[in-house]
Amino acid sequence: MPETTEHRDLRAAVRGLIAQEHAHDAPYLPGGTTPRTSRLWQRLCAEIGVAGLAIPERFGGAGAGPAEIGVVQEELGRELAGTPMLGSAVLATQALLGSGDETACARLLPALADGSVTAALAWTTASGRWDPAEVACRAAAAPGEDWIIDGEAHYVLDGAGAEVLLVPAQAETEIGLFEVEPAQPAVTRSPATSMDQSRRLATVRLDGARGRKIGGPAALARARDLGCIALAAEQAGAAARALEITVEYTKTRVQFGRPIGSFQALQHRMADLFVLAESARSLSRAAADAAERDAPDVAVRAAAAKAYCSEALLEVSAEMLQLHGAIAMTWEHVAHRYFKRAHGGARLLGSPSEHVARVAAEVIDGV
């Protein structure tokens, strides 16, 4: 799908704002500000409305779709910005919208849309599979409308600071979606140590926590697919930027009396990386277009995009380290950040091999 004028304007606005504010946040450094309170996130929400892009207008959002989310994610990925976009504005929001509970949506979404509140989806077990049929928690009905929820969810995006906690849990006959007040004593949220410090993850433990059921069966498959498409766009943006930085370096790094970028062997390697990065961008945008049209094959396209873009960023970031040489191993240089984001993102929402297996299953079933 060709990029529209509106998409180009959105891209320019997000890129310009990140250029102004990202240096102030330094979210990848120890002791950096939390994503929700960062100046970057506040301005992205107030001036561009990124938190409400995928939220319908009747709930205070912009009524946009996966294509617009993809534009924002590409730009955030380019600078590895640490924001709650993926966890709150995509995963949790889509899980809530998929519940079909108009009352819960009307109560929760307006604050999520303006960015004053963030939400976290406490879903997966320690295996990190993000399988719609496998959740970390279980729920039992309690007197009245409450449910009692137990379990321990891992890799919860921005889970340590989110004001809204959504928990998919196995009830008597189905997996339901539950709203849990995170401040109650029965909820323990612990920041998780991860390779990528710009992506804040948490472990959420519920020990007899009270929750409110939202809608019918949890729509986790749709939320995962849209999350994969958004993450693929982020990875494509990161791969493109990592390659740009590397190409610029090879033009200035002199060896044997000439820039190393003039050596044919390195030119071939960078040409291969360019094809890889452009293919990742094309595939992520094609998946977003399929989701925009609600195409019947959106699930397999989302899986393909997640698998390919994960591998693309892994390869580009590894080559970035190689082509920069010793300087890439220093904390001050950005190369290690792209490498860490590549490895962390590859496992998020399911590993590339798991998504390749999903694609293979679809192909085999269709034969």
C-alpha positions, 0 to 999 in steps of 0.5 A, a space after each residue: 500500500 503506497 504511503 498517503 499524504 496523511 501518513 507522510 505528515 504523521 511520520 514527519 510530525 512524530 520524527 520531528 517531535 522525537 528529535 526534539 524530546 528523545 534526548 531529554 528522556 534517555 529511557 535506556 539509561 539506568 534511572 531514566 524516567 518512566 515511559 508514561 511520565 516521559 516528556 516524549 510520551 506526554 508530547 506525543 499524546 498531547 500534540 499528535 494523539 498517538 495513544 488514541 490512534 486506534 481507539 474509536 472516536 466514540 471513546 475519545 480516540 482518532 478512529 485510525 487503524 493499523 496503518 497509522 499505528 505502523 507509521 508511529 511504530 516505525 518512527 519510535 523504532 528508529 530511535 528505540 524510544 521507550 514509550 507505552 505505545 505497544 503495550 498500552 495503545 496497542 495490546 491492552 487497548 485491542 484486548 479491551 476493544 475485542 471484548 465487545 463490552 461497551 460499558 467497560 470501553 466507555 469507562 476506560 478508553 477515554 483516559 487511555 486515548 489521551 495518554 493520562 492513563 496507561 494499561 498493561 495486559 498481564 497475559 503470558 506464562 514464563 514460557 513467553 508464547 503469547 498463545 491465545 489458548 494459554 494464559 498465566 492466570 485462573 479466575 473463580 467466581 466470587 459472591 456478587 460480580 467479582 472474581 478471584 484471580 490467581 497466577 503469575 504473568 511474565 513479560 508484561 509490557 510497562 506492567 510495573 507502572 500501569 494504572 489499568 491492569 487487564 488480565 486474561 484468565 482461565 474461568 470455568 468454561 473459557 478464557 475471559 478478560 478481567 480488570 484488576 485494580 493494581 493497587 490492591 494488596 493481592 497484586 504484586 508487580 516487579 520490574 523484570 531485568 531485561 537485556 533491552 533497558 528501553 523496553 520495560 517489562 514486569 512480572 505481575 503476581 496475583 494472589 487472590 486478587 479481585 477482578 471484574 469480568 469484561 465482556 465475553 471470551 477474551 479476544 486474544 488472537 486479534 490482539 496478538 496479531 495487531 501487536 505483532 504487526 505493530 512490533 514488526 513495524 517497530 523492528 523495520 524502523 529500527 533496522 532501517 535506522 541501524 543501517 543508516 547509522 552504519 552506512 554513515 560510519 563507513 563513509 567517515 572511518 578511514 583505513 589504509 588511507 581510504 574510507 572503509 565504505 569504498 571497499 567492495 566487500 563492505 559495499 556488498 554486505 551493506 547492499 544485502 542489508 538494504 534489501 533486508 531492511 526494505 523487505 522488512 518494511 514492505 512486509 510490515 506495511 502489507 500486514 498492516 494493510 491486511 489488518 486495515 481491510 480485515 482480510 481473512 489472511 491477516 493472522 498469517 500475514 501478522 505471523 510472517 511479518 513478525 518472524 521476518 522483521 525479527 530476523 531482519 533486525 537481528 541480522 542488521 544489528 549484528 552487522 552494525 556491530 561488526 562494521 563499527 568495530 571496537 567502538 560498537 562495544 562501548 556503552 556510549 555508542 548506540 550500536 549495542 542498543 539496537 542489538 539488544 532491542 533486536 534480541 529482546 523484540 525477537 522473543 516478544 509476542 512469540 519467537 520467530 520460529 513459533 510464528 514460522 510454525 503458524 505460517 506453515 500450519 496455515 499453508 499446509 491446511 490450505 493445501 
